[in-house]
Amino acid sequence: VIARCAVDAPSGVPPREALEELVGDARIVLIGEASHGTQEFYEARAEITKWLIEEKGFCGVAAEADWPDAYRVNRYVRGERLDDSPDQALSGFERFPGWMWRNTVVRDFVEWLHAHNARRRVENRRETGFYGLDLY
């Protein structure tokens, strides 16, 4: 089954046409990883998530993260000015496994989402939230 559904991703991310075919009209997309902490998986997940938001209109990122810590990130990406930087917004991730979220790929994605939402806010369009699904 996996071999039949697998998609080549020479640059680390499947080509847009393959993503389009895989996602179709889905309203929910789950993105997994083979291991926690592998930078290439984090990078691919971030790029796919950006594509889902920009091209498919997704408006929520639900992460395997502690709910209160992720909600602090949500407030930052939505411009609620409690934190002045993605590093500050991610600083709440102090419990195990903090390294899953306090890394450069996630930091850059959070900054991208903050800027994306700022543009959407000016255009009076729906913003994208960032939510945690776990309680540690």
C-alpha positions in Angstrom: 0.0 0.0 0.0 2.8 2.5 0.9 4.7 1.8 -2.3 1.6 2.4 -4.3 0.9 5.7 -2.7 4.4 7.0 -2.2 5.5 10.1 -4.0 9.0 11.0 -5.0 10.3 14.2 -3.3 13.8 14.8 -4.6 13.9 18.3 -3.0 12.4 17.0 0.3 8.9 18.2 -0.5 6.6 16.5 -3.1 6.0 18.5 -6.3 2.9 20.7 -6.2 1.1 18.5 -8.6 1.6 15.5 -6.3 0.4 17.5 -3.3 -2.7 18.6 -5.2 -3.5 15.0 -6.1 -2.9 13.8 -2.5 -4.9 16.5 -0.8 -7.7 17.1 -3.3 -10.6 18.7 -1.6 -9.7 17.4 1.9 -10.6 19.7 4.8 -8.2 18.0 7.2 -4.7 16.9 6.3 -2.5 15.0 8.8 1.3 15.3 8.4 3.4 12.8 10.2 7.1 12.1 10.5 9.3 9.0 10.9 11.1 10.4 13.9 11.0 13.5 16.1 13.9 15.9 15.7 14.9 15.2 12.1 15.4 18.6 10.5 14.5 17.4 7.0 11.1 16.2 8.2 10.5 19.5 10.0 11.5 21.4 6.9 9.2 19.4 4.6 6.3 19.7 7.1 6.7 23.4 7.3 6.8 23.8 3.5 3.7 21.5 3.0 1.9 23.4 5.7 2.6 26.8 4.1 1.3 25.4 0.8 -1.9 24.1 2.5 -2.5 27.6 4.0 -1.7 29.6 0.9 -3.0 27.4 -1.9 -5.7 25.4 -0.2 -7.1 27.9 2.3 -6.4 26.0 5.5 -6.9 28.1 8.6 -5.6 26.0 11.4 -2.4 24.2 12.4 -3.0 21.6 15.1 0.4 20.4 16.4 1.5 17.6 18.7 2.3 20.2 21.3 1.2 21.2 24.8 -2.0 23.2 24.5 -1.0 26.2 26.7 2.4 26.6 25.1 0.9 26.4 21.6 -1.8 28.9 22.5 0.9 31.4 23.3 2.3 30.9 19.8 -1.3 31.3 18.5 -1.6 34.7 20.1 1.7 35.7 18.6 0.9 34.6 15.1 -2.5 36.4 15.4 -0.8 39.7 16.4 -1.9 39.9 20.0 1.4 41.5 20.9 2.0 39.5 24.1 5.4 38.5 22.6 7.6 40.5 20.3 9.3 37.6 18.5 8.8 34.0 17.5 11.6 33.1 20.0 9.6 34.7 22.8 6.4 33.1 21.7 8.1 29.7 21.7 9.8 30.2 25.0 6.9 28.6 26.8 8.0 25.2 25.5 10.1 24.3 28.5 8.7 20.9 29.4 9.8 17.7 27.6 10.2 17.7 24.7 10.9 21.4 24.2 13.4 20.8 21.4 10.5 19.6 19.2 9.2 23.2 19.0 12.1 25.4 20.0 14.2 25.0 16.9 15.0 27.1 13.9 12.6 25.5 11.5 9.6 26.0 13.8 10.8 29.5 14.7 11.0 30.4 11.0 7.5 28.9 10.3 6.0 30.8 13.3 7.5 34.0 11.9 6.2 33.2 8.5 2.7 32.6 9.9 2.9 35.8 11.9 3.6 37.8 8.7 1.0 35.8 6.7 -1.6 36.7 9.2 -0.6 40.3 9.3 -1.2 40.5 5.5 -4.5 38.7 5.9 -5.6 41.1 8.7 -4.9 44.2 6.5 -7.0 42.5 3.8 -9.7 41.7 6.3 -9.4 38.0 5.5 -9.5 35.0 7.7 -6.2 34.3 9.7 -4.6 31.0 10.5 -4.3 29.8 14.0 -1.8 27.5 15.8 -3.1 25.0 18.3 -1.7 22.3 20.5 -3.3 18.9 20.8 -1.4 17.5 23.8 -1.2 18.0 27.5 2.1 17.1 29.1 
